[in-house]
Amino acid sequence: MWDWWTSVSYGKYYRTWNIVVYDWLYTYIYRDLYEKLFPGNKLIATFSVFFTSAVIHEYILACVFRFFYPVMFVFFGGFGFVLVLITKKESSEIGNIFLWFSLITGSGMMVSFYTMEYFARLNCPGLKDELLDFFVPRSWLCYDQFSGDGENHLVLYISSLSFLTVFTLLYKKFV
């Protein structure tokens, strides 16, 4: 019943991964939006839950790392929400394989992006405005020191997003 590791869809995974958080989000955000503010609109209620959760996760990571880098927000708030919609009707083992593959790949990519930003902050000069420096990723601005013109970082970023897009489209086509 609560075995998240056998989930065949992202919806089931998110409902069983952290039951305490799921119950709180469902009770205080999803249900209120679905029943009172936007009656019957599951899409807005679901998006609001993901947006709220992504903001909280990003806030926690910004406090821990002492810099803002919106990877968790994009992966969780963007891809996570889309994957719930895409895998909604999935009921086979293929869904579980897709879930595990995307969790492993996504986790590796997040660690890589946060590590890249951490080392960019160690090795690249910051902006003069301290608040702006907190929010603007240095790995996006510090190209000249590592790759000459920044193409390597841009290629890594674009290829990562392209990989997820292609994998999602292939999944939709064959399942």
N, C-alpha and C positions, 0 to 999 in steps of 0.2 A: 504494500500500500504506500509506504513512504520511501520506497527504494528508488531514489533519484537516478542511480546509475543504470537502471534498466529503462529509463524514459525513452520513448520513441518520438517524442515531439518536444520542442522547446517550451511549450506551454506547461506540459506535465513536469518537465525539469525545473522550471522556475517555481512551480507550486510545491514541489517536494524537496528542493535543495535546502532551504532554510525556512522551516515551517513557522517559526515565531515571526520572522520578518514578513513572510507571505500573509499570515493572518492579520498583522497590523496594517499592511498596505491594502489588503482586501477590505478590511473593516472600515478604516478611516479615510481612504482615498477612493478606491475603486467603487465601493458600494454607494458612498455618498454622491459621487459624480454620476454614476449610472442610474441611481434612483431619484435624485433630487435636482442636480444642476443640468444634466443632459439625459433626461429620461429615455432609457432604451438604447442609448448610443454606446455600445461596447468599445468601439474603436477609440473614441476620445477618452473614455475611462482607462482603457489599457495603455494608451499613449501617455496619459498623465501619470500613471503608476511608474512606467519606465523612466519618464523624464525626472520625476521626483527621486527615484532610486539612483539614477545616474548622477544627479546633482549631489546627492549625499555621498555617494562613493567618491566622486571627484573631489569634494571638499575634504574628506578624510585623507585621501592621497596627497592633496596639496598641503595639508598640515604636516603629514609625515615627511614628505620629500622636501618641503619648504620651497616648492615651485609648482606652478599650475601648468599642466600639460594635458590637454583634453583627449587623451587616448582612451581612457576608460569611458568617458562620456560618449565618444563616437562609437566605440565597440559595443558598449552595453546599451546605451540609449538609442543608438542608431541600428546597428546590426542585430542586436538582441531583440529589439521590437520587430524588425522585419522578419527575422527567423521564426518568431512566434507565429506570425501570419502565414509564412510559407509552409511551415511544418504542422499547421493546425489539424489537418485531416490525416496525418501520417499514422499508421498503425502497424507497421512491419519492422523487422529487424534492420532494414535499410535506414530507417529513421534513427535508430539507436547508433548505428555505425556513423551516420552523418553527424549526430550529436557529439559523439566522442572525438571524431576527427576535427570538427570545428572547435571544440573546447580545447583540445591539445594545440592546434594550430593558433587559435586566438590567444591563448595564454602565452605561448612562445613569442608571438608578435608583440604583445603588450610588454613583456619583460624586455624584449629587444628595444622597443621604442623608449621606454622609461630609462633604460640603461644608456641609450644614445643621448638622451637629454641630460642625464646626470653628468656624463663625461663632457658633454658640450659646455655645461655650466662650470665645470672645473677648468677647462682649457680655453674657453672663448671669453672675450671681454663682454661685460654686461652693458646694459643701457644705463644712461645717466639717471633717469627717473627710476627710483627704486620700486615703486608700485607697478610701473609699466614693465620693468625687468622681471617682476614676479610672474606676470601674466603672458608675456611674449616668449615663446619657446626659442631658446638660443640655438638649438639644432637646426632651426629653419633659417637662421640668419648667419650662421658661422660656417660658410662654405669654403672660403678661400684657404683656410689652414689645412684642410684635410683632402680635398679633392680638386683643388684648382678653381673650379667654377660651380661646384655644388651639384653637378649632375648625378653623382653617385647617390646622394641622399634623396634627391627627388625621384630617381629611378627606383630606389628601395621602397619609398612611400607609395608611388603609383603602382608598382608591381604587387605590393601587398594588397592594396585595395582591388586591383584587377583580379588577383587570385581569388579573393573572396567572392567577387561578383561572378566570375566564370564558374566557380564551384557551385554557387547557389543556382545559377542558370542550368547547369548540368544536372543538378539534383532535381530541379523542377521538371526537367525534360524526361528523365528516366524513372521517376517515381510516380 
